[in-house]
Amino acid sequence: MNIKKIGIFIAAFMAAWGSVSGQGVTSVCINEVLVNNKDNFQDDYGKQTPWIELFNTSFATVDIRSCYLTNDRRVLDKSLSPTERAALMYPIPKGDVLTEIPPRQHTLFWADNQPKRGNFHVSFTLDSVGPNWIALYDANATTLIDSVTVPAHLPVDCSYGLVVDGVKEKGWAIMGIDNRFVTPSTNNVTLDSNEKIVGFKTKDPIGIGMAVMAMLVVFVGLILLCLAFKVVNAIGISVAKRNAMRAHGIESKKEAKEKSIGTESGEVFAAIAMALHEYQENVHDIEDTILTINKVKRNYSPWSSKIYTLTQLPHK
């Protein structure tokens, strides 16, 4: 019975793990494609070849190993078996740590039909003139994760990518024209300036408004700090008076005022605190008025006498 329960638990765990893995891979999308590469990004061999950029839209690391990339539309035939479909696609190899795409990050594949050059060089190339259909399939070679049709006659060194990374609702655009940049392995949206700062400069070119605002903030902060100190001081004095009245057994504030209860100055409290400190630390000598004289006795030895070390002159 225990073995049966363990088997059920392992099966459930594997099913849940497969579900989580599947959901992770589905968060990857085709983000940008460059077909005609003349003077653009170079691969690790120094070659300018077409490239395909994938983007991880999730906030968790996703491993795309064993997934497939293809530009062959024959894989859309539902009558094909997974094995037949896999034969028409490029399998992303296992065992490469770079197939793990960090959260909200990119990875690049080179469409140069040179898979022997590395795991990120696929077994097909792209048409520099006509349209290109590109698809990403799951590891089962059946589930289509994402696909895109790149239009024909793209300008040289211009890519086709999502306007906002991973957001298909914002649409696709040709990168490299109309103030859009080709961005391999980085965000498609690049901010060259801060709109708020530009707007503030337009409204206040000299900076007078900024200076006045800064001074107002400083002065208001100082006023609030002064008020806070006054309130704290008043509360402290009130508490001290109340404690002094309790210590003297007085309940009437009028009587306490007549006897000057709780109106001692800070110097009085400082003197009391110093006296208590000296008393507890015992810093004074108890015998500070007693003078003690002890006689020092030295033993005499002829060997230490100077008369035996002086040279004696002869007498006539």
TAGI-V956172 format. One record per pair of residues at least 4 apart in sequence whose ideal C-beta (glycine too) atoms are under 8 Angstrom apart, sorted by the first residue. I is the first residue (numbers start at 1). J is the second residue. D is the distance in Angstrom with one decimal. If there is no record, write none. Layout:
BEGIN
i: <I I>
j: <J J>
d: <D D>
END
This chain:
BEGIN
i: <1 2 3 4 5 6 7 8 9 10 11 12 13 14 15 16 17 18 19 20 21 22 22 22 23 24 24 24 24 25 25 25 25 25 25 25 26 26 27 27 27 27 28 28 28 28 28 28 28 28 28 28 28 29 29 29 29 29 29 29 29 29 30 30 30 30 30 30 30 30 30 31 31 31 31 31 31 31 31 31 32 32 32 32 32 32 32 32 32 32 32 32 33 33 33 33 33 33 33 33 33 33 33 33 34 34 34 34 34 34 34 34 34 34 35 35 35 35 35 35 35 35 35 36 36 36 36 36 36 36 37 37 37 37 37 37 38 38 38 39 39 40 40 40 40 41 41 41 41 41 42 42 42 43 43 43 43 43 43 43 43 44 44 45 47 49 49 49 49 50 50 50 50 50 50 51 51 51 51 51 52 52 52 52 52 52 53 53 53 53 53 53 53 54 54 54 54 54 54 54 55 55 55 55 55 55 55 56 56 56 56 56 56 56 56 56 57 57 57 58 58 58 59 59 60 61 61 61 61 62 62 63 63 63 64 64 64 64 65 65 65 65 65 65 65 66 66 66 66 67 67 67 67 67 67 67 68 68 68 68 68 68 68 68 68 68 69 69 69 69 69 69 69 69 69 70 70 70 70 70 70 70 70 71 71 71 71 71 71 71 72 72 72 73 74 74 75 75 75 75 75 75 77 80 80 80 81 82 82 82 82 83 83 84 85 85 85 85 86 86 89 89 90 90 90 90 92 92 93 93 94 96 98 98 98 99 99 101 101 101 104 106 106 106 106 107 107 108 108 108 109 109 109 110 110 110 110 110 111 111 111 111 112 112 112 112 113 113 113 113 114 115 115 115 116 117 126 126 126 127 127 127 129 129 130 131 131 131 131 132 132 133 133 133 133 134 134 134 134 135 135 135 136 136 136 136 137 137 137 137 137 138 138 138 138 148 148 150 150 151 154 154 154 154 155 155 155 157 157 158 158 158 158 158 159 159 159 159 159 159 160 160 160 160 161 161 161 161 161 162 162 162 162 162 162 162 162 163 163 163 163 163 163 163 164 164 164 165 165 165 173 173 174 174 175 175 175 175 175 176 176 176 180 181 183 183 183 193 193 194 195 196 197 198 199 200 200 201 203 204 204 204 207 208 209 210 211 212 213 214 215 216 217 218 219 220 221 222 223 224 225 226 227 228 229 230 231 232 233 234 235 236 237 237 238 239 240 240 241 241 241 241 241 242 242 243 243 244 244 244 244 245 245 245 245 245 245 248 248 248 250 250 250 250 251 252 253 254 255 255 256 256 257 257 260 264 264 265 266 267 268 269 270 271 272 273 274 275 276 277 278 278 284 287 300 300 301 302 303 305 306>
j: <5 6 7 8 9 10 11 12 13 14 15 16 17 18 19 20 21 22 23 24 25 26 138 143 27 58 60 62 63 62 63 64 67 138 139 145 138 145 56 57 58 62 54 55 56 57 62 64 67 101 136 145 146 54 55 57 136 145 146 162 166 168 52 53 54 55 134 136 146 147 148 53 54 55 106 161 162 165 166 188 52 53 55 159 160 161 162 175 182 183 184 188 50 51 52 53 126 132 134 148 150 159 160 161 40 41 50 51 157 158 159 160 182 184 50 126 127 128 132 150 154 159 160 50 128 154 155 156 157 158 41 48 49 50 51 157 48 156 157 48 157 48 157 182 184 48 51 108 182 184 46 47 48 47 48 49 51 110 112 117 121 117 118 117 112 110 111 112 125 110 111 112 125 126 128 108 109 110 111 184 69 108 109 111 122 134 106 107 108 109 161 184 185 64 101 106 107 108 109 136 101 104 105 106 162 165 166 61 62 101 102 103 104 105 106 166 104 165 166 62 103 104 103 104 103 100 101 102 103 100 101 99 100 101 92 99 101 107 92 93 94 95 96 99 139 91 92 94 139 91 92 136 137 138 139 145 86 89 90 91 92 136 137 138 139 141 89 90 92 109 122 134 135 136 137 75 88 89 90 124 134 135 137 111 124 126 132 133 134 135 88 89 124 133 80 88 80 85 88 89 135 137 85 84 85 88 85 86 140 141 142 87 141 88 89 137 141 142 91 141 137 141 115 122 123 124 99 119 99 119 99 119 107 119 120 107 119 105 106 107 165 165 184 185 186 120 185 120 184 185 120 121 122 114 117 120 121 122 122 124 125 126 117 121 122 125 122 123 124 125 121 121 122 123 121 121 132 134 150 131 132 152 152 153 152 149 150 151 152 149 150 147 148 149 150 147 148 149 150 144 146 147 144 145 146 147 141 142 143 144 145 142 143 144 145 160 172 154 160 160 158 159 160 174 174 176 177 176 182 174 175 176 177 182 174 175 176 182 183 184 172 173 174 175 172 173 175 183 188 166 167 168 170 171 172 173 188 167 170 171 172 173 188 189 170 188 189 187 188 189 178 180 178 180 180 181 182 183 188 180 181 182 188 190 187 188 190 197 198 198 199 200 201 202 203 204 210 205 209 208 209 210 211 212 213 214 215 216 217 218 219 220 221 222 223 224 225 226 227 228 229 230 231 232 233 234 235 236 237 238 239 240 241 262 242 243 244 262 245 256 261 262 263 246 262 247 262 248 256 261 262 250 251 253 256 261 262 256 259 261 255 256 259 261 255 256 257 258 259 261 261 262 261 263 264 268 269 269 270 271 272 273 274 275 276 277 278 279 280 281 283 284 288 292 304 305 305 308 308 309 310>
d: <6.5 6.3 6.4 6.5 6.3 6.3 6.3 6.3 6.2 6.3 6.3 6.3 6.1 6.3 6.5 6.4 6.2 6.2 6.5 6.4 6.5 6.4 7.0 7.8 7.2 6.6 6.5 4.5 7.6 6.2 7.9 6.4 6.4 5.8 7.5 6.3 7.8 5.7 6.2 4.9 3.8 6.0 5.5 7.0 5.6 7.3 5.7 5.9 7.9 6.6 6.8 6.4 7.1 7.0 5.7 6.1 7.7 7.6 4.6 7.9 5.6 7.4 6.6 7.5 6.3 7.9 6.0 6.1 5.1 7.2 4.9 4.8 6.2 3.6 6.5 6.1 5.6 5.9 6.5 6.9 8.0 4.1 8.0 5.2 7.1 3.3 7.0 6.7 7.9 6.8 7.2 6.2 7.6 7.5 5.4 7.1 7.6 7.1 6.3 6.9 5.1 6.1 5.2 7.0 6.1 7.5 6.0 5.4 7.4 7.5 4.0 7.7 6.5 7.2 5.3 4.9 7.2 5.5 6.1 6.1 5.4 7.9 7.6 7.5 4.4 6.1 7.6 4.9 6.9 7.7 7.2 4.3 5.8 5.7 7.0 6.6 6.1 5.1 5.6 6.8 5.7 6.0 4.6 6.2 7.6 7.5 6.6 7.9 7.7 4.5 5.3 6.3 5.8 5.2 7.9 6.0 7.7 4.9 7.3 7.7 7.4 7.8 6.8 6.2 6.9 5.2 6.7 3.9 7.6 7.3 4.2 7.1 6.4 4.3 7.6 5.4 6.5 5.3 6.5 6.2 6.8 7.3 4.6 5.9 7.5 6.1 5.5 7.4 5.4 7.8 7.3 6.1 6.7 7.0 6.9 6.7 5.2 7.9 7.2 7.0 7.9 8.0 7.6 5.3 7.9 5.3 5.0 7.7 5.0 4.1 7.0 6.3 6.4 5.7 7.6 7.9 7.3 7.8 3.7 6.3 6.4 7.8 4.6 6.7 5.8 5.4 6.8 5.5 6.3 7.3 5.2 5.7 4.8 7.7 5.6 5.3 6.4 7.6 5.7 6.8 4.5 7.4 7.0 4.5 7.8 6.6 6.5 6.0 3.8 7.8 5.0 6.4 6.4 6.0 5.6 7.2 6.5 3.8 6.4 5.6 7.0 7.2 4.1 7.8 7.8 6.0 6.6 4.9 6.8 6.2 5.4 7.3 7.4 5.9 7.8 5.6 6.2 3.8 6.4 7.0 7.5 5.4 6.9 7.5 5.3 6.5 5.9 6.0 5.3 7.5 4.7 7.1 7.2 5.6 7.6 5.7 6.9 5.0 5.2 6.2 6.8 7.2 8.0 4.3 4.6 8.0 6.9 6.0 6.2 4.3 5.4 6.7 7.5 7.4 6.8 7.6 4.9 6.9 6.7 4.0 6.2 6.9 6.8 4.2 4.5 6.4 6.0 7.2 7.5 4.7 7.8 4.8 6.9 7.4 7.2 7.6 7.3 5.6 7.4 5.2 7.8 7.9 8.0 4.9 6.6 7.5 7.3 6.7 5.7 5.1 5.2 7.5 5.4 7.6 7.7 6.1 4.8 6.9 5.5 6.2 5.2 4.9 7.2 5.6 7.6 6.0 7.5 6.2 5.8 4.4 4.9 5.4 6.5 4.7 7.6 4.2 4.8 7.8 7.6 7.4 5.6 7.9 6.4 6.7 4.9 5.9 6.3 5.9 4.5 7.2 4.3 6.8 7.6 5.0 7.8 6.6 5.7 7.9 6.8 6.1 7.2 4.0 7.7 4.5 4.8 7.1 5.8 7.3 6.5 5.9 6.3 7.0 3.8 7.8 5.7 7.7 7.4 7.0 4.7 6.7 5.4 7.7 6.2 6.5 7.2 6.6 6.8 6.2 6.7 5.4 6.2 3.5 6.2 6.7 7.5 4.4 6.3 4.8 8.0 7.8 6.2 7.7 6.0 7.1 6.7 6.9 5.0 7.5 5.1 6.7 6.4 6.5 6.6 7.5 5.9 7.9 5.9 7.5 4.3 5.5 7.0 5.1 6.7 7.3 4.4 6.8 5.8 5.5 5.2 6.9 7.8 6.1 7.8 7.3 4.8 6.3 4.8 6.8 6.8 6.6 6.9 4.8 7.8 5.5 6.2 5.3 6.6 7.2 5.6 6.5 6.2 6.3 6.4 6.5 6.5 6.0 7.7 6.2 7.5 6.7 4.1 6.2 6.0 6.3 6.1 6.2 6.5 6.3 6.5 6.6 6.1 6.0 6.3 6.5 6.3 6.3 6.3 6.4 6.4 6.3 6.6 6.5 6.3 6.3 6.1 6.3 6.5 6.3 6.4 6.3 6.4 6.3 6.4 7.9 6.4 6.3 6.3 5.7 6.3 6.9 7.1 3.4 7.8 6.6 7.7 6.4 7.7 6.5 7.4 4.9 3.7 4.6 6.8 7.7 5.0 5.8 6.6 7.7 7.6 5.7 5.3 5.0 7.2 6.1 8.0 6.6 6.3 6.5 6.3 8.0 4.0 6.3 7.6 8.0 8.0 4.4 6.5 7.8 6.1 6.3 6.5 6.2 6.4 6.3 6.3 6.3 6.4 6.2 6.2 6.0 5.1 7.0 6.4 7.8 7.7 7.9 7.5 6.2 7.3 7.8 6.4>
END
